[in-house]
Amino acid sequence: MSEAGSVLLNGLAVSGIFLAWAACILLCLGGLALSAFSISGTWLVGIAALGAGFLTGPDRFPGWGALAGMFAVCAAVDIVEWCAASWGVRRRGGSAAAGWLALLGSLGGAILGGMVIPLLGSLAGMMAGSFALVYWTERRRLRKAGQAAHIATGAVLAGISMLLLKVVATAGLVLWLAAGLLS
């Protein structure tokens, strides 16, 4: 191979590695942004960590243990999210049906809100959908508007708590990945 050909191949290899690291950084930033809108961004950071693992090699950070830990955090955040709305309703005295409807309302509201106003509408729709379905269910069950609103507020507070948890978990994963790679 000529000298020019080897220089070209070396340049392409360096460019590819640069682009791969840039993709890892963009995945981490995207995960943080999605988490701020109550969409699970932890998985994007997990994918970035997996990519970083391929770039650094098997004997360097992040190894299989760190990757398993990161993906365990991703799964735990999603499991807690699935239970949060129901827990928020049940903690305030709501029925099991209202707990399931809180989850359904948050999913449906997020989808519909996202169609109206991308990203920000998802967050508002999630809260409104959850509150509306729980309020409707508990209003019919209890025949008391004040108590139904109190219970429905529990679903909204659980949603806000999950938003904070997602942001903190995603930021923690990004910091873990960055600290491990820079050490």
MDAnalysis code that builds the backbone (N, CA, C; Angstrom):
import MDAnalysis as mda
import numpy as np

u = mda.Universe.empty(549, n_residues=183, atom_resindex=np.repeat(np.arange(183), 3), trajectory=True)
u.add_TopologyAttr("name", ["N", "CA", "C"] * 183)
u.add_TopologyAttr("resid", np.arange(1, 184))
u.add_TopologyAttr("resname", ["MET", "SER", "GLU", "ALA", "GLY", "SER", "VAL", "LEU", "LEU", "ASN", "GLY", "LEU", "ALA", "VAL", "SER", "GLY", "ILE", "PHE", "LEU", "ALA", "TRP", "ALA", "ALA", "CYS", "ILE", "LEU", "LEU", "CYS", "LEU", "GLY", "GLY", "LEU", "ALA", "LEU", "SER", "ALA", "PHE", "SER", "ILE", "SER", "GLY", "THR", "TRP", "LEU", "VAL", "GLY", "ILE", "ALA", "ALA", "LEU", "GLY", "ALA", "GLY", "PHE", "LEU", "THR", "GLY", "PRO", "ASP", "ARG", "PHE", "PRO", "GLY", "TRP", "GLY", "ALA", "LEU", "ALA", "GLY", "MET", "PHE", "ALA", "VAL", "CYS", "ALA", "ALA", "VAL", "ASP", "ILE", "VAL", "GLU", "TRP", "CYS", "ALA", "ALA", "SER", "TRP", "GLY", "VAL", "ARG", "ARG", "ARG", "GLY", "GLY", "SER", "ALA", "ALA", "ALA", "GLY", "TRP", "LEU", "ALA", "LEU", "LEU", "GLY", "SER", "LEU", "GLY", "GLY", "ALA", "ILE", "LEU", "GLY", "GLY", "MET", "VAL", "ILE", "PRO", "LEU", "LEU", "GLY", "SER", "LEU", "ALA", "GLY", "MET", "MET", "ALA", "GLY", "SER", "PHE", "ALA", "LEU", "VAL", "TYR", "TRP", "THR", "GLU", "ARG", "ARG", "ARG", "LEU", "ARG", "LYS", "ALA", "GLY", "GLN", "ALA", "ALA", "HIS", "ILE", "ALA", "THR", "GLY", "ALA", "VAL", "LEU", "ALA", "GLY", "ILE", "SER", "MET", "LEU", "LEU", "LEU", "LYS", "VAL", "VAL", "ALA", "THR", "ALA", "GLY", "LEU", "VAL", "LEU", "TRP", "LEU", "ALA", "ALA", "GLY", "LEU", "LEU", "SER"])
u.atoms.positions = np.array([
    [0.846, -1.165, 0.000],
    [0.000, 0.000, 0.000],
    [0.895, 1.232, 0.000],
    [0.461, 2.235, -0.698],
    [1.256, 3.452, -0.778],
    [1.198, 4.224, 0.532],
    [2.115, 5.170, 0.662],
    [2.160, 5.987, 1.877],
    [0.884, 6.828, 1.993],
    [0.402, 7.343, 0.887],
    [-0.823, 8.157, 0.893],
    [-2.022, 7.305, 1.319],
    [-2.055, 6.076, 0.886],
    [-3.149, 5.175, 1.258],
    [-3.147, 4.864, 2.740],
    [-1.966, 4.644, 3.311],
    [-1.908, 4.357, 4.743],
    [-2.254, 5.590, 5.573],
    [-1.858, 6.776, 5.087],
    [-2.222, 8.015, 5.785],
    [-3.740, 8.193, 5.746],
    [-4.342, 7.915, 4.603],
    [-5.795, 8.027, 4.462],
    [-6.510, 7.046, 5.400],
    [-6.060, 5.808, 5.446],
    [-6.675, 4.810, 6.332],
    [-6.516, 5.195, 7.793],
    [-5.347, 5.701, 8.152],
    [-5.118, 6.147, 9.529],
    [-6.045, 7.315, 9.863],
    [-6.195, 8.244, 8.948],
    [-7.092, 9.383, 9.160],
    [-8.538, 8.952, 9.318],
    [-8.949, 7.975, 8.520],
    [-10.313, 7.452, 8.638],
    [-10.531, 6.751, 9.978],
    [-9.521, 6.027, 10.423],
    [-9.634, 5.341, 11.716],
    [-9.752, 6.341, 12.850],
    [-8.929, 7.379, 12.818],
    [-8.988, 8.411, 13.856],
    [-10.334, 9.124, 13.806],
    [-10.815, 9.422, 12.612],
    [-12.117, 10.079, 12.467],
    [-13.241, 9.196, 12.997],
    [-13.164, 7.920, 12.716],
    [-14.188, 6.993, 13.204],
    [-14.213, 6.919, 14.716],
    [-13.049, 6.877, 15.336],
    [-12.978, 6.836, 16.799],
    [-13.514, 8.139, 17.387],
    [-13.152, 9.268, 16.776],
    [-13.662, 10.559, 17.234],
    [-15.190, 10.592, 17.150],
    [-15.732, 10.133, 16.022],
    [-17.186, 10.124, 15.850],
    [-17.865, 9.184, 16.848],
    [-17.240, 8.075, 17.161],
    [-17.809, 7.138, 18.130],
    [-17.854, 7.764, 19.524],
    [-16.783, 8.459, 19.924],
    [-16.783, 9.141, 21.224],
    [-17.795, 10.283, 21.237],
    [-17.905, 10.981, 20.111],
    [-18.897, 12.059, 20.012],
    [-20.315, 11.495, 20.153],
    [-20.543, 10.326, 19.577],
    [-21.855, 9.684, 19.714],
    [-22.136, 9.319, 21.165],
    [-21.122, 8.848, 21.885],
    [-21.286, 8.532, 23.311],
    [-21.669, 9.783, 24.099],
    [-20.987, 10.879, 23.808],
    [-21.284, 12.141, 24.504],
    [-22.700, 12.611, 24.167],
    [-23.080, 12.529, 22.895],
    [-24.420, 12.957, 22.495],
    [-25.505, 12.072, 23.114],
    [-25.236, 10.789, 23.240],
    [-26.200, 9.902, 23.897],
    [-26.378, 10.291, 25.364],
    [-25.290, 10.617, 26.037],
    [-25.389, 11.048, 27.437],
    [-26.163, 12.353, 27.561],
    [-25.872, 13.313, 26.716],
    [-26.587, 14.587, 26.746],
    [-28.060, 14.406, 26.393],
    [-28.326, 13.554, 25.414],
    [-29.711, 13.264, 25.042],
    [-30.464, 12.580, 26.170],
    [-29.792, 11.683, 26.879],
    [-30.411, 11.023, 28.021],
    [-30.779, 12.010, 29.110],
    [-29.883, 12.954, 29.379],
    [-30.183, 13.990, 30.374],
    [-31.367, 14.845, 29.945],
    [-31.396, 15.219, 28.671],
    [-32.494, 16.047, 28.167],
    [-33.825, 15.295, 28.240],
    [-33.835, 14.045, 27.838],
    [-35.075, 13.265, 27.889],
    [-35.556, 13.084, 29.320],
    [-34.643, 12.872, 30.237],
    [-35.017, 12.704, 31.640],
    [-35.670, 13.962, 32.192],
    [-35.231, 15.110, 31.735],
    [-35.827, 16.368, 32.189],
    [-37.273, 16.509, 31.729],
    [-37.652, 15.751, 30.698],
    [-39.031, 15.758, 30.215],
    [-39.775, 14.488, 30.618],
    [-39.279, 13.815, 31.637],
    [-39.879, 12.612, 32.216],
    [-39.930, 11.436, 31.255],
    [-38.977, 11.376, 30.347],
    [-38.823, 10.221, 29.468],
    [-37.549, 9.528, 29.928],
    [-37.566, 8.225, 29.997],
    [-36.425, 7.506, 30.553],
    [-35.190, 7.651, 29.677],
    [-34.263, 8.500, 30.108],
    [-33.018, 8.706, 29.386],
    [-31.887, 7.840, 29.894],
    [-32.159, 7.089, 30.952],
    [-31.100, 6.248, 31.507],
    [-30.605, 5.223, 30.490],
    [-31.515, 4.735, 29.654],
    [-31.123, 3.717, 28.674],
    [-30.160, 4.289, 27.633],
    [-30.310, 5.568, 27.296],
    [-29.359, 6.173, 26.358],
    [-27.960, 6.231, 26.968],
    [-27.889, 6.523, 28.250],
    [-26.585, 6.539, 28.928],
    [-26.028, 5.113, 28.983],
    [-26.888, 4.139, 29.196],
    [-26.452, 2.745, 29.182],
    [-25.880, 2.347, 27.829],
    [-26.517, 2.793, 26.766],
    [-26.016, 2.511, 25.415],
    [-24.679, 3.223, 25.197],
    [-24.566, 4.450, 25.700],
    [-23.289, 5.173, 25.599],
    [-22.191, 4.424, 26.344],
    [-22.524, 3.885, 27.513],
    [-21.538, 3.124, 28.286],
    [-21.127, 1.866, 27.538],
    [-22.082, 1.219, 26.903],
    [-21.762, 0.028, 26.114],
    [-20.831, 0.396, 24.963],
    [-21.128, 1.512, 24.288],
    [-20.241, 1.979, 23.219],
    [-18.858, 2.322, 23.732],
    [-18.807, 2.962, 24.901],
    [-17.511, 3.286, 25.501],
    [-16.740, 2.018, 25.844],
    [-17.466, 0.982, 26.260],
    [-16.825, -0.290, 26.559],
    [-16.160, -0.890, 25.332],
    [-16.808, -0.765, 24.186],
    [-16.204, -1.260, 22.947],
    [-15.004, -0.407, 22.540],
    [-15.078, 0.886, 22.818],
    [-13.982, 1.777, 22.431],
    [-12.752, 1.629, 23.319],
    [-12.955, 1.350, 24.605],
    [-11.817, 1.263, 25.520],
    [-11.210, -0.125, 25.588],
    [-11.986, -1.134, 25.295],
    [-11.483, -2.503, 25.355],
    [-11.951, -3.215, 26.611],
    [-11.810, -4.536, 26.640],
    [-12.374, -5.331, 27.732],
    [-11.674, -5.185, 29.076],
    [-10.435, -4.742, 29.074],
    [-9.693, -4.667, 30.338],
    [-9.744, -3.283, 30.980],
    [-10.474, -2.363, 30.395],
    [-10.562, -0.996, 30.924],
    [-12.009, -0.662, 31.234],
    [-12.209, 0.473, 31.920],
    [-13.557, 0.921, 32.277],
    [-14.313, 1.325, 31.016],
    [-15.570, 1.060, 30.880],
    [-16.432, 0.302, 31.782],
    [-16.382, -1.182, 31.442],
    [-16.025, -1.965, 32.409],
    [-16.002, -3.412, 32.224],
    [-17.402, -3.981, 32.378],
    [-17.478, -5.303, 32.366],
    [-18.794, -5.957, 32.442],
    [-19.511, -5.654, 33.749],
    [-18.773, -5.534, 34.827],
    [-19.399, -5.232, 36.119],
    [-20.048, -3.858, 36.140],
    [-19.329, -2.864, 35.630],
    [-19.883, -1.505, 35.581],
    [-21.075, -1.447, 34.636],
    [-20.959, -2.123, 33.495],
    [-22.085, -2.140, 32.554],
    [-23.310, -2.806, 33.171],
    [-23.094, -3.917, 33.869],
    [-24.221, -4.598, 34.525],
    [-24.849, -3.684, 35.580],
    [-24.015, -2.974, 36.329],
    [-24.527, -2.036, 37.328],
    [-25.328, -0.911, 36.701],
    [-24.837, -0.382, 35.600],
    [-25.543, 0.709, 34.925],
    [-26.888, 0.246, 34.369],
    [-26.895, -0.921, 33.750],
    [-28.159, -1.425, 33.211],
    [-29.120, -1.834, 34.328],
    [-28.590, -2.232, 35.471],
    [-29.458, -2.520, 36.623],
    [-30.133, -1.232, 37.106],
    [-29.387, -0.127, 37.106],
    [-29.982, 1.167, 37.482],
    [-31.071, 1.546, 36.476],
    [-30.804, 1.346, 35.191],
    [-31.804, 1.654, 34.153],
    [-33.082, 0.862, 34.392],
    [-32.947, -0.421, 34.643],
    [-34.117, -1.268, 34.869],
    [-34.839, -0.878, 36.153],
    [-34.081, -0.572, 37.195],
    [-34.696, -0.197, 38.475],
    [-35.516, 1.085, 38.342],
    [-35.001, 2.052, 37.600],
    [-35.742, 3.302, 37.404],
    [-37.062, 3.018, 36.690],
    [-37.034, 2.159, 35.673],
    [-38.267, 1.845, 34.960],
    [-39.253, 1.070, 35.829],
    [-38.762, 0.156, 36.638],
    [-39.656, -0.606, 37.526],
    [-40.299, 0.315, 38.552],
    [-39.507, 1.202, 39.140],
    [-40.050, 2.149, 40.118],
    [-41.077, 3.059, 39.445],
    [-40.796, 3.460, 38.203],
    [-41.741, 4.324, 37.490],
    [-43.086, 3.638, 37.288],
    [-43.066, 2.366, 36.954],
    [-44.314, 1.638, 36.725],
    [-45.139, 1.537, 38.006],
    [-44.465, 1.511, 39.125],
    [-45.168, 1.366, 40.404],
    [-45.518, 2.700, 41.060],
    [-44.876, 3.776, 40.643],
    [-44.994, 5.056, 41.343],
    [-46.402, 5.625, 41.341],
    [-47.058, 5.653, 40.202],
    [-48.387, 6.258, 40.133],
    [-49.364, 5.504, 41.023],
    [-49.329, 4.202, 40.939],
    [-50.213, 3.390, 41.776],
    [-49.894, 3.600, 43.249],
    [-48.628, 3.660, 43.585],
    [-48.217, 3.873, 44.963],
    [-48.707, 5.226, 45.468],
    [-48.578, 6.275, 44.635],
    [-49.023, 7.607, 45.028],
    [-50.517, 7.654, 45.289],
    [-51.286, 6.919, 44.508],
    [-52.739, 6.865, 44.684],
    [-53.083, 6.057, 45.927],
    [-52.483, 4.902, 46.072],
    [-52.791, 4.016, 47.206],
    [-52.386, 4.646, 48.534],
    [-51.304, 5.386, 48.528],
    [-50.831, 6.023, 49.754],
    [-51.834, 7.060, 50.268],
    [-52.585, 7.648, 49.376],
    [-53.584, 8.642, 49.764],
    [-54.982, 8.051, 49.899],
    [-55.065, 6.736, 49.919],
    [-56.348, 6.091, 50.165],
    [-57.137, 5.731, 48.925],
    [-56.517, 5.758, 47.780],
    [-57.214, 5.433, 46.536],
    [-57.345, 3.935, 46.322],
    [-58.187, 3.580, 45.395],
    [-58.447, 2.173, 45.094],
    [-57.372, 1.611, 44.164],
    [-57.332, 0.296, 44.066],
    [-56.391, -0.367, 43.163],
    [-56.703, 0.006, 41.716],
    [-57.988, 0.096, 41.393],
    [-58.378, 0.483, 40.031],
    [-57.862, 1.876, 39.697],
    [-57.955, 2.797, 40.651],
    [-57.458, 4.156, 40.422],
    [-55.941, 4.148, 40.226],
    [-55.251, 3.248, 40.920],
    [-53.803, 3.136, 40.739],
    [-53.453, 2.711, 39.325],
    [-54.174, 1.739, 38.793],
    [-53.935, 1.308, 37.416],
    [-54.313, 2.400, 36.426],
    [-55.398, 3.106, 36.714],
    [-55.817, 4.193, 35.831],
    [-54.842, 5.370, 35.880],
    [-54.164, 5.548, 37.004],
    [-53.129, 6.582, 37.080],
    [-52.023, 6.288, 36.077],
    [-51.617, 5.037, 36.010],
    [-50.594, 4.624, 35.048],
    [-51.097, 4.808, 33.625],
    [-52.304, 4.345, 33.362],
    [-52.890, 4.474, 32.027],
    [-53.049, 5.944, 31.644],
    [-53.516, 6.765, 32.587],
    [-53.684, 8.187, 32.315],
    [-52.374, 8.895, 32.043],
    [-51.335, 8.509, 32.775],
    [-50.040, 9.153, 32.537],
    [-49.476, 8.764, 31.178],
    [-49.633, 7.504, 30.779],
    [-49.148, 7.082, 29.458],
    [-49.948, 7.745, 28.344],
    [-51.275, 7.689, 28.460],
    [-52.129, 8.297, 27.434],
    [-51.950, 9.800, 27.359],
    [-51.861, 10.444, 28.520],
    [-51.663, 11.889, 28.541],
    [-50.331, 12.297, 27.951],
    [-49.296, 11.507, 28.227],
    [-47.975, 11.817, 27.669],
    [-47.992, 11.711, 26.145],
    [-48.669, 10.701, 25.636],
    [-48.743, 10.530, 24.178],
    [-49.550, 11.664, 23.546],
    [-50.734, 11.928, 24.086],
    [-51.571, 12.991, 23.530],
    [-50.935, 14.367, 23.700],
    [-50.362, 14.622, 24.871],
    [-49.706, 15.912, 25.093],
    [-48.522, 16.112, 24.177],
    [-47.788, 15.038, 23.912],
    [-46.645, 15.120, 23.009],
    [-47.060, 15.388, 21.575],
    [-48.268, 14.974, 21.220],
    [-48.765, 15.259, 19.867],
    [-49.128, 16.735, 19.712],
    [-49.602, 17.339, 20.803],
    [-49.998, 18.743, 20.754],
    [-48.773, 19.650, 20.841],
    [-47.958, 19.441, 21.861],
    [-46.732, 20.230, 22.056],
    [-45.605, 19.232, 22.307],
    [-44.732, 19.025, 21.338],
    [-43.670, 18.033, 21.521],
    [-42.860, 18.282, 22.803],
    [-42.494, 17.208, 23.456],
    [-41.706, 17.129, 24.685],
    [-42.393, 17.775, 25.887],
    [-42.564, 19.075, 25.897],
    [-43.165, 19.733, 27.051],
    [-44.622, 19.304, 27.230],
    [-45.311, 19.074, 26.128],
    [-46.687, 18.602, 26.194],
    [-46.782, 17.211, 26.794],
    [-45.762, 16.410, 26.598],
    [-45.750, 15.061, 27.180],
    [-45.766, 15.131, 28.700],
    [-44.975, 16.017, 29.250],
    [-44.912, 16.166, 30.701],
    [-46.242, 16.675, 31.249],
    [-46.774, 17.727, 30.642],
    [-48.058, 18.280, 31.095],
    [-49.183, 17.271, 30.883],
    [-49.170, 16.590, 29.751],
    [-50.199, 15.589, 29.466],
    [-50.146, 14.419, 30.422],
    [-48.944, 14.020, 30.796],
    [-48.788, 12.926, 31.740],
    [-49.432, 13.275, 33.076],
    [-49.158, 14.467, 33.562],
    [-49.717, 14.897, 34.843],
    [-51.242, 15.056, 34.754],
    [-51.697, 15.708, 33.687],
    [-53.136, 15.952, 33.536],
    [-53.906, 14.651, 33.327],
    [-53.370, 13.761, 32.505],
    [-54.049, 12.494, 32.248],
    [-54.152, 11.635, 33.496],
    [-53.082, 11.587, 34.237],
    [-53.078, 10.815, 35.477],
    [-54.081, 11.393, 36.471],
    [-54.030, 12.709, 36.659],
    [-54.953, 13.356, 37.594],
    [-56.400, 13.128, 37.164],
    [-56.695, 13.328, 35.885],
    [-58.077, 13.246, 35.401],
    [-58.673, 11.861, 35.594],
    [-57.944, 10.815, 35.220],
    [-58.504, 9.464, 35.351],
    [-58.661, 9.054, 36.811],
    [-57.705, 9.407, 37.646],
    [-57.821, 9.062, 39.068],
    [-58.961, 9.854, 39.701],
    [-59.043, 11.137, 39.375],
    [-60.116, 11.960, 39.936],
    [-61.482, 11.410, 39.527],
    [-61.639, 11.096, 38.265],
    [-62.912, 10.565, 37.760],
    [-63.285, 9.258, 38.468],
    [-62.322, 8.371, 38.614],
    [-62.564, 7.075, 39.259],
    [-62.928, 7.251, 40.729],
    [-62.144, 8.030, 41.430],
    [-62.383, 8.200, 42.865],
    [-63.619, 9.067, 43.140],
    [-63.941, 9.978, 42.254],
    [-65.161, 10.783, 42.407],
    [-66.390, 9.890, 42.292],
    [-66.346, 8.967, 41.363],
    [-67.472, 8.020, 41.205],
    [-67.548, 7.057, 42.391],
    [-66.394, 6.630, 42.883],
    [-66.374, 5.664, 43.975],
    [-66.774, 6.307, 45.306],
    [-66.217, 7.471, 45.618],
    [-66.402, 8.087, 46.928],
    [-67.542, 9.101, 46.984],
    [-67.913, 9.631, 45.832],
    [-68.951, 10.672, 45.751],
    [-68.548, 11.953, 46.485],
    [-67.236, 12.183, 46.617],
    [-66.714, 13.368, 47.284],
    [-65.599, 13.955, 46.420],
    [-65.829, 15.176, 45.947],
    [-64.869, 15.805, 45.046],
    [-63.551, 16.124, 45.753],
    [-63.607, 16.619, 46.974],
    [-62.394, 16.994, 47.694],
    [-61.480, 15.815, 47.947],
    [-62.057, 14.709, 48.390],
    [-61.244, 13.521, 48.660],
    [-60.711, 12.926, 47.357],
    [-61.514, 12.978, 46.295],
    [-61.059, 12.481, 44.997],
    [-59.886, 13.319, 44.483],
    [-59.954, 14.626, 44.662],
    [-58.852, 15.501, 44.230],
    [-57.603, 15.241, 45.061],
    [-57.777, 14.979, 46.357],
    [-56.647, 14.666, 47.227],
    [-55.939, 13.400, 46.747],
    [-56.701, 12.396, 46.415],
    [-56.118, 11.131, 45.942],
    [-55.460, 11.326, 44.580],
    [-56.115, 12.059, 43.677],
    [-55.557, 12.297, 42.345],
    [-54.271, 13.103, 42.419],
    [-54.182, 13.979, 43.400],
    [-52.951, 14.749, 43.589],
    [-51.787, 13.827, 43.939],
    [-52.079, 12.725, 44.613],
    [-51.039, 11.746, 44.920],
    [-50.402, 11.178, 43.661],
    [-51.214, 10.955, 42.629],
    [-50.668, 10.465, 41.363],
    [-49.765, 11.506, 40.722],
    [-50.160, 12.772, 40.794],
    [-49.355, 13.843, 40.216],
    [-48.037, 14.002, 40.989],
    [-48.113, 13.959, 42.310],
    [-46.897, 14.066, 43.119],
    [-45.942, 12.900, 42.851],
    [-46.501, 11.712, 42.646],
    [-45.660, 10.564, 42.302],
    [-44.990, 10.792, 40.950],
    [-45.704, 11.388, 40.002],
    [-45.120, 11.692, 38.695],
    [-43.990, 12.702, 38.795],
    [-44.182, 13.717, 39.638],
    [-43.123, 14.717, 39.832],
    [-41.915, 14.077, 40.522],
    [-42.168, 13.215, 41.486],
    [-41.071, 12.512, 42.157],
    [-40.296, 11.649, 41.173],
    [-41.011, 11.012, 40.257],
    [-40.340, 10.183, 39.251],
    [-39.504, 11.034, 38.302],
    [-39.992, 12.209, 37.972],
    [-39.217, 13.115, 37.130],
    [-37.887, 13.434, 37.806],
    [-37.942, 13.764, 39.083],
    [-36.711, 14.062, 39.818],
    [-35.803, 12.838, 39.893],
    [-36.389, 11.669, 40.155],
    [-35.593, 10.442, 40.221],
    [-34.905, 10.169, 38.892],
    [-35.613, 10.344, 37.786],
    [-35.021, 10.085, 36.473],
    [-33.850, 11.023, 36.197],
    [-34.024, 12.291, 36.524],
    [-32.951, 13.260, 36.283],
    [-31.733, 12.917, 37.144],
    [-31.972, 12.617, 38.411],
    [-30.861, 12.290, 39.315],
    [-30.171, 10.990, 38.885],
    [-30.957, 9.974, 38.542],
    [-30.366, 8.692, 38.124],
    [-29.572, 8.854, 36.833],
    [-30.120, 9.589, 35.878],
    [-29.419, 9.787, 34.608],
    [-28.140, 10.590, 34.819],
    [-28.227, 11.656, 35.604],
    [-27.027, 12.455, 35.891],
    [-25.990, 11.612, 36.626],
    [-26.439, 10.768, 37.543],
    [-25.521, 9.887, 38.261],
    [-24.815, 8.915, 37.329],
    [-25.558, 8.356, 36.378],
    [-24.951, 7.432, 35.416],
    [-23.935, 8.161, 34.531],
    [-24.284, 9.376, 34.100],
    [-23.353, 10.154, 33.274],
    [-22.076, 10.452, 34.058],
    [-22.227, 10.854, 35.310],
    [-21.055, 11.138, 36.140],
    [-20.221, 9.888, 36.382],
    [-20.870, 8.768, 36.634],
    [-20.186, 7.494, 36.840],
    [-19.370, 7.143, 35.593],
    [-19.998, 7.273, 34.437],
    [-19.316, 6.949, 33.195],
    [-18.147, 7.905, 32.946],
    [-18.397, 9.201, 33.110],
    [-17.342, 10.184, 32.877],
    [-16.178, 10.001, 33.839],
    [-16.489, 9.820, 35.134],
    [-15.424, 9.644, 36.135],
    [-14.615, 8.384, 35.844],
    [-15.299, 7.316, 35.477],
    [-14.581, 6.080, 35.180],
    [-13.699, 6.185, 33.952],
    [-14.183, 6.896, 32.947],
    [-13.393, 7.032, 31.726],
    [-12.214, 7.987, 31.890],
    [-12.397, 8.997, 32.741],
    [-11.336, 9.988, 32.923],
    [-10.290, 9.582, 33.958],
    [-10.567, 8.531, 34.713],
    [-9.590, 8.122, 35.736],
    [-8.531, 7.203, 35.172],
])
